[in-house]
């Protein structure tokens, strides 16, 4: 429907499927107080080692994870192969700091990739550009050792080129040994002015960006192995996906220079943390969870919703409840999400509600966050609707292109004054027993 900036990767499936699961899992699940705990609390390697020594997610069932994602209506998954702490969830040959050397002893990435693929879901790998454990990664503004002068003094002997080679070697492993990988999610660069303010540069230290990562060569390595793979923009090099994080996007994202619409995906959490956080209380309401998904698609984007498994390898009960919210709703309303995008600009949804439209333009969906009393007036739809129904049960919604007499008398207005080419809907007085009812319009 809408022209999108051309990119190297194949985004046709991505802009159809719209909804994925992010999985943040690592050693930080044991302290259970945020995935950035190592740097937030400035924990030294020797003190962080206890989490490696005790890492044993004995209840991890990758097949159950995959079934939960599928039941929630998700079509793809992206798992952290290595987060900023440097711990690798696969049996890499390039470091001993890996899952197969922990009490758990098994390759989690192998388990997850196989399980999700078996459920028909596409598989993506998150890979941290940051590594607070690698001996050649220089201490910088985000590093846990940033306030340890003896560690900062080691920077001249740390070789960023060796670390960049390490990343290319690991990406080669991940894209060679685990079957078809659909997304490569790098994270992240921190040299721009916004991040300088956010992270408060320390004297003598700086951030890192594309030159440090040798990003062009890193991306070329991935493209040579998987030409159609989707890659995000967080290396500071323009690729396939824009990834706004923890924000509610209210319009289609566009390229900052050309103004072209771009492929984008909001990444969000059920609560305020990506990794498992035992004492977190800011869990999103069911209505907010659904709004994040619907609003993303209504603005031409995707939603990647995160789960942080516990250190036993299970989904927290609060995460399971949130996934059920999606599953219950998507089971009957998924048609308004899959293969849908922003509606034609002539269709303006009533305040507080959202339209999505099928990519072929034949079906329009109105998501009723604000449920009306008995009637609803929709501008721009007169003469364009062939049939209307609630999506969850396919029950007919009656409508007319003529303004009801009682409304004219009450408002003292003509049809032309009410709105441009309006359609008048008769809505059941009692809201259906479903969160966010959807009206499907089959267009002429």
C-alpha positions in Angstrom: 0.0 0.0 0.0 2.7 2.4 1.0 6.1 2.8 -0.7 8.9 1.8 1.8 12.6 2.7 1.5 14.4 -0.2 -0.2 16.9 -2.1 2.0 19.4 -5.0 1.5 17.3 -7.5 3.4 14.0 -9.3 2.6 11.4 -7.6 4.7 8.2 -8.9 2.9 7.6 -11.6 5.6 8.5 -9.2 8.3 6.0 -6.5 7.4 3.3 -9.2 7.1 3.9 -11.0 10.4 4.1 -7.8 12.5 4.5 -9.5 15.9 7.5 -11.2 17.5 9.0 -12.3 20.8 12.2 -10.8 22.2 14.0 -13.1 24.8 16.6 -11.6 27.1 18.4 -14.4 29.0 21.8 -14.5 30.6 23.7 -14.6 33.8 21.8 -11.5 35.0 18.7 -13.7 35.6 20.4 -14.9 38.8 20.7 -11.6 40.6 17.3 -10.8 39.1 17.6 -7.0 39.4 18.1 -5.8 35.8 20.2 -7.0 32.9 22.5 -4.0 33.3 23.3 -4.9 36.9 27.0 -5.5 36.2 27.6 -1.9 35.2 24.8 -0.3 37.3 26.5 -1.7 40.4 30.0 -1.6 38.9 30.6 -5.3 39.7 34.1 -6.6 38.9 34.6 -9.8 36.9 35.7 -11.7 39.9 32.6 -10.8 41.8 30.3 -11.5 38.8 31.8 -14.9 38.4 29.4 -16.5 41.0 26.6 -16.1 38.5 28.5 -18.0 35.9 29.4 -20.7 38.5 25.7 -21.2 39.5 24.0 -20.8 36.1 21.8 -23.8 35.8 18.3 -23.1 34.2 17.3 -26.7 34.8 13.6 -26.1 34.0 14.3 -24.5 30.7 12.0 -26.0 28.0 12.6 -24.3 24.7 9.7 -26.1 23.2 7.4 -24.6 25.8 8.8 -21.2 25.1 8.1 -21.6 21.4 4.6 -22.9 22.1 3.9 -19.9 24.3 5.1 -17.5 21.6 2.9 -19.2 19.0 -0.1 -19.2 21.3 0.4 -15.5 21.9 0.1 -14.9 18.1 3.8 -14.1 17.7 5.4 -15.1 14.3 9.1 -14.8 15.0 11.5 -14.6 17.9 14.8 -12.9 18.6 17.0 -14.2 21.4 20.0 -12.7 23.1 23.0 -14.9 22.0 25.3 -12.6 24.0 24.3 -9.5 26.0 26.6 -6.8 27.3 27.9 -8.9 30.1 29.7 -11.0 27.4 28.3 -14.4 28.4 27.5 -16.5 25.3 24.5 -18.8 25.2 25.9 -21.1 22.6 29.0 -23.4 22.3 31.3 -20.9 20.7 34.9 -21.8 20.1 36.2 -18.3 20.6 35.7 -17.9 24.4 35.4 -20.1 27.5 32.8 -17.6 28.8 29.9 -19.7 27.5 26.9 -21.7 28.6 28.5 -25.1 27.9 31.1 -24.4 30.7 28.4 -23.7 33.3 26.5 -26.3 35.4 23.8 -26.3 32.7 26.2 -27.4 30.1 24.0 -27.3 27.0 23.8 -25.0 24.0 20.7 -22.9 24.6 20.8 -21.2 21.2 20.7 -24.7 19.6 17.7 -25.6 21.7 15.8 -22.4 21.0 16.5 -22.2 17.3 15.3 -25.8 16.8 12.2 -25.4 19.0 11.0 -22.1 17.5 11.6 -23.3 13.9 9.7 -26.5 14.7 6.7 -24.4 15.6 6.8 -22.5 12.3 8.3 -19.3 13.8 11.2 -17.5 12.2 14.3 -17.1 14.2 16.5 -14.0 14.9 19.6 -13.5 16.9 20.4 -10.5 19.1 24.2 -10.0 19.5 25.7 -7.3 21.8 28.3 -5.1 20.2 29.3 -4.3 23.8 31.3 -6.9 25.9 32.2 -6.1 29.5 34.1 -9.4 29.9 36.3 -9.5 26.8 39.9 -8.6 27.6 40.3 -6.6 24.4 37.2 -4.5 24.9 38.5 -1.1 26.2 37.0 0.4 29.3 34.5 3.1 28.4 31.7 5.2 29.7 29.4 2.2 30.2 32.0 -0.3 31.4 31.6 -1.7 35.0 35.3 -0.8 35.5 35.0 2.9 34.5 35.8 4.1 38.0 38.7 1.7 38.6 41.9 3.6 37.6 43.9 0.4 37.4 41.5 -1.0 34.9 41.3 2.2 32.8 45.1 2.2 32.7 44.9 -1.1 30.8 43.2 0.5 27.8 46.4 1.0 25.8 47.0 -2.7 25.8 43.4 -3.6 24.8 43.1 -4.2 21.1 39.7 -3.2 19.7 40.7 -4.6 16.3 41.1 -8.0 18.0 37.7 -7.6 19.5 36.1 -6.6 16.2 37.6 -9.8 14.7 36.2 -11.8 17.6 32.7 -10.4 16.8 33.0 -11.4 13.1 34.1 -14.9 14.0 31.2 -15.3 16.4 28.7 -14.0 13.8 30.1 -16.4 11.3 29.4 -19.2 13.9 25.9 -18.1 14.6 25.0 -17.7 10.9 26.6 -21.0 9.8 25.8 -23.5 12.5 22.1 -22.8 13.5 20.1 -23.1 10.2 18.3 -20.3 8.5 18.5 -17.1 10.6 16.1 -14.4 9.6 17.1 -11.4 11.8 20.4 -10.1 13.1 19.8 -7.6 15.9 23.0 -5.7 16.9 23.0 -3.6 20.0 24.3 -0.8 20.3 26.4 2.3 19.4 26.7 5.2 21.8 28.7 8.1 20.4 26.0 10.6 19.4 25.1 13.7 21.3 22.0 12.2 22.8 24.0 9.4 24.4 26.7 11.8 25.5 24.1 13.5 27.6 22.4 10.3 28.7 25.5 8.5 29.8 27.5 11.5 31.1 30.9 11.0 29.6 33.7 10.5 32.1 37.0 12.3 31.8 39.3 10.4 29.5 36.6 7.9 28.4 34.3 7.9 25.4 31.7 5.8 23.7 31.9 3.5 20.7 30.4 3.4 17.3 30.7 2.0 13.8 34.4 2.5 13.4 35.1 0.7 16.6 32.9 -2.2 15.6 34.4 -2.2 12.1 30.7 -2.3 11.2 31.0 -2.4 7.5 33.1 -5.5 7.6 30.9 -7.0 10.3 27.7 -6.5 8.2 29.5 -7.7 5.0 30.3 -10.9 6.9 26.7 -11.4 7.8 25.4 -10.6 4.3 27.9 -13.0 2.7 26.5 -15.8 4.7 22.8 -14.8 4.7 22.1 -12.3 1.9 18.4 -11.8 2.7 18.8 -11.5 6.5 17.3 -8.4 8.2 19.8 -6.3 10.2 19.0 -3.4 12.4 20.6 0.0 12.3 22.3 0.0 15.7 25.8 -0.4 14.4 25.4 3.2 13.1 25.2 2.0 9.5 21.9 2.2 7.7 20.4 -1.3 7.1 16.9 -2.8 7.2 15.1 -2.0 10.5 14.7 1.0 12.7 14.2 -0.1 16.3 12.6 2.5 18.6 12.9 1.2 22.2 10.5 1.6 25.1 8.6 4.4 23.4 5.0 4.5 22.0 5.4 5.4 18.4 2.6 7.6 17.2 3.5 7.9 13.5 5.2 6.0 10.7 9.0 6.4 11.1 10.7 8.1 8.2 14.3 8.4 7.0 15.8 11.5 8.6 17.3 12.7 5.3 15.0 11.5 2.5 11.7 11.5 4.4 10.9 8.0 3.0 8.9 5.6 5.1 11.1 3.0 6.6 10.7 -0.5 8.0 10.5 -0.2 11.8 9.8 -2.3 14.8 9.1 -1.1 18.4 10.8 -3.2 21.1 9.0 -3.2 24.4 9.0 -5.0 27.7 6.1 -6.3 29.9 7.7 -4.4 32.8 10.6 -1.9 33.1 13.4 -4.5 32.6 14.5 -6.7 29.7 16.1 -9.4 31.9 14.2 -11.1 34.7 13.7 -8.6 37.6 12.1 -10.3 40.6 11.0 -7.1 42.4 9.9 -5.1 39.3 6.4 -3.6 39.8 5.8 -1.5 36.7 4.0 -4.2 34.7 1.9 -3.0 31.8 -1.9 -3.4 31.9 -3.6 -5.6 29.4 -5.0 -2.6 27.6 -1.5 -1.0 27.3 -0.1 -4.3 26.0 -2.7 -4.5 23.2 -2.4 -0.8 22.4 1.3 -1.1 21.9 0.7 -3.8 19.3 -2.3 -2.2 17.6 -0.8 1.3 17.5 2.5 0.0 16.0 0.7 -1.7 13.1 -1.7 1.3 12.7 1.5 3.3 12.1 3.1 0.8 9.7 5.4 -0.9 12.2 6.0 -4.2 14.1 6.1 -5.0 17.8 8.8 -7.1 19.4 7.6 -7.8 22.9 10.2 -9.0 25.4 10.2 -11.9 27.9 13.0 -12.3 30.5 13.0 -15.9 31.7 13.9 -16.7 35.3 17.2 -18.3 36.3 15.4 -21.6 36.4 14.5 -21.1 32.7 10.8 -20.5 33.1 8.6 -17.6 32.1 7.5 -15.6 35.2 3.8 -16.0 36.0 3.3 -12.3 35.2 4.9 -12.8 31.8 2.7 -15.8 31.2 -0.4 -13.7 32.1 0.7 -11.0 29.7 1.2 -13.6 26.9 -2.3 -14.9 27.5 -3.7 -11.4 27.0 -2.1 -11.4 23.6 -3.1 -15.0 22.8 -6.8 -14.5 23.8 -7.1 -11.4 21.7 -5.0 -12.5 18.7 -6.9 -15.8 18.4 -9.9 -14.0 17.1 -8.5 -10.6 16.0 -5.2 -11.5 14.4 -6.6 -10.7 11.0 -6.5 -7.0 11.9 -2.7 -7.4 12.5 -1.2 -9.9 10.1 -0.7 -8.5 6.6 -2.0 -5.1 7.8 -0.6 -1.6 7.9 -1.5 2.0 8.3 -5.0 2.8 6.8 -5.4 5.1 3.8 -5.2 8.7 5.0 -8.9 9.3 4.1 -9.9 7.1 7.0 -9.7 9.0 10.3 -10.5 6.9 13.3 -12.5 8.4 16.2 -10.3 9.8 19.0 -8.7 7.1 21.1 -9.3 4.4 18.6 -7.1 3.0 15.7 -7.5 1.8 12.2 -5.4 -0.8 10.4 -6.0 -1.9 6.8 -5.0 -5.0 4.9 -2.1 -4.5 2.6 -4.3 -5.1 -0.4 -6.7 -2.4 0.7 -9.8 -4.6 0.8 -10.4 -4.7 4.5 -10.4 -2.0 7.1 -10.3 -2.6 10.9 -11.5 -0.3 13.6 -10.0 -1.1 17.1 -12.4 0.2 19.7 -10.4 1.2 22.8 -13.2 3.7 23.5 -16.4 1.8 23.1 -19.3 4.0 21.9 -22.8 4.0 23.2 -25.3 2.6 20.6 -24.0 4.5 17.6 -20.8 5.6 15.9 -20.2 8.1 13.1 -17.3 7.4 10.8 -16.2 10.0 8.3 -15.1 9.1 4.8 -16.7 5.6 4.6 -20.0 6.4 2.8 -20.2 4.5 -0.4 -17.1 2.4 0.3 -18.4 -0.4 2.6 -19.8 -3.7 1.3 -20.3 -5.3 4.8 -19.4 -4.7 8.4 -19.0 -7.1 11.3 -17.3 -7.6 14.7 -14.2 -9.5 14.0 -14.2 -11.7 17.1 -17.5 -13.5 16.2 -18.4 -12.3 12.7 -21.7 -10.8 13.9 -23.1 -8.2 11.7 -22.8 -4.5 12.4 -25.7 -2.5 10.9 -24.9 0.8 9.2 -26.5 3.5 7.1 -25.3 6.3 4.9 -28.3 8.4 6.0 -28.1 10.3 9.2 -30.7 9.0 11.7 -33.5 11.4 12.3 -33.0 11.4 16.1 -29.4 12.5 15.6 -30.2 15.3 13.2 -32.9 16.6 15.6 -30.7 16.4 18.6 -27.7 18.0 16.9 -29.6 20.4 14.6 -27.1 19.7 11.9 -27.2 18.4 8.4 -25.3 15.2 7.3 -22.8 17.4 5.4 -22.2 19.4 8.6 -21.6 16.2 10.6 -18.6 15.0 8.6 -17.4 14.3 5.1 -19.2 11.3 3.6 -20.0 9.7 7.0 -21.2 6.2 7.7 -23.6 5.7 10.7 -23.1 2.5 12.6 -25.6 1.0 15.1 -23.5 -0.5 17.9 -24.6 -3.0 20.6 -25.4 -1.2 23.8 -23.4 -3.7 25.8 -19.7 -4.0 25.0 -18.7 -7.5 23.8 -16.9 -9.6 26.4 -13.5 -9.1 24.7 -10.7 -6.6 25.3 -10.6 -4.1 22.5 -13.4 -5.2 20.1 -12.6 -4.8 16.4 -15.0 -3.9 13.6 -14.1 -5.3 10.2 -15.2 -3.4 7.2 -15.1 -5.3 3.9 -14.6 -2.5 1.3 -16.1 -2.3 -2.1 
